[in-house]
Amino acid sequence: MYNFFRPYLFKLDPEQAHALTLHALRISGEIPPLRWLIAQQFKAPSKPVHVFGLDFKNPVGLAAGYDKDAVSIKGLSTLGFGHVEIGTVTPKPQAGNPSPRIFRLLEDDAVINRMGFPSKGSEFVQMQLNPNLRVNWIERVTGFSPRKKQSVNRKWNTILGVNLGKNKDTPNEEAVFDYLALLQNFACLADYLTVNVSSPNTVGLRNLQGREALEKLLTQLHQQRLIEQINHKKRIPILVKLAPDLSESELDEAIEAILSARMDGVIVTNTTLGREGLRSPLKGETGGLSGGPLTVKSEAVLRQTLKRVNGDIPVVSAGGIMNPDDAKRRLGMGAALVQVYTGLIYRGPALVQEILKSL
């Protein structure tokens, strides 16, 4: 079915097409009979895995970036994902970078984006995840606000991750305060959290991947995490997402910082600034490159990361997973989970089902 719709979607501006599919998933997720029908269409074999102390129904997840503001989780959960990672969420709302900011490189099965963390902000996303936090008209008029329930009455059948990022106008020296605020806001709402210090589209963000800066940031997050775990009586796994453009020594140092700060896992990789071998006339656009051209680089980083962590923490593989063989190869290399995004754009939502049937 996706092969029928894809030519029409690809005639649209990439960001318009993204908004259209997100809206369709949101609507379908709100209609129980339609939600059931879609779930039956994309039903896949159960492949349970236990990672970060969590039970995933399968190892295939949606990478952060698709549903930035948690508006379509119920719809996305019908597509067979073992986990959905929303975000990147920032503390305050921000528009991100000017448009155009997404480009399809059809000749390369790739996408370049320079979104820059567009986000409706932490408060909006919290209310999406827990409607009990919304203020009704009586509360607005009277000023009286009864104690809100923080737990989530889930209407989605998947593990939920929240990808956290600092605001564009927050200097790196103060970035820890953004991440701490986000940790406190989502500790009770997410199954796991991801610290994003690797997007290439926020100026200076990748500098936080340096050993000293990263260890300082993550150590403070770990200390706050211990408090939140006591407050909410639940375990809160924290992952760190790294770039594919680090040198071998930089990657080793980043992993040392992650292990030292007692993080629970690492995601490799984010998008790349590299442009090697591209054929598309759009290859000169600035931003992060994802899709087929990232496959080899992402696998090389995965290989080094697995060697460096030596089984101490699980590794999630993302970047350049375009077909079932790519996913199967990453899992065979030792990745605990895989995440897809650009592969869905080119192959459609059936990719999840296809991967799981191949395992």
Secondary structure by P-SEA (a helix, b strand, c coil): ccccaaaaaaaccaaaaaaaaaaaaaaaaacaaaaaaaaaaacccccccccccccccccbbbccccccccccaaaaaaccccbbbccccccccccccccccccccccccbbbbccccccccaaaaaaaacccccccaaaaaacccccccccccccccbbbbbbbbccccccccaaaaaaaaaaaacccccccccccccccccccccccccaaaaaaaaaaaaaaaaaaaaaacbbbbbbbbbbccccaaaaaaaaaaaaaaccccccccccccccccccccccccccccccccaaaaaaaaaaaaaaaacccbbbbbbcccccaaaaaaaaaacccbbbbcccccccccaaaaaaaaac
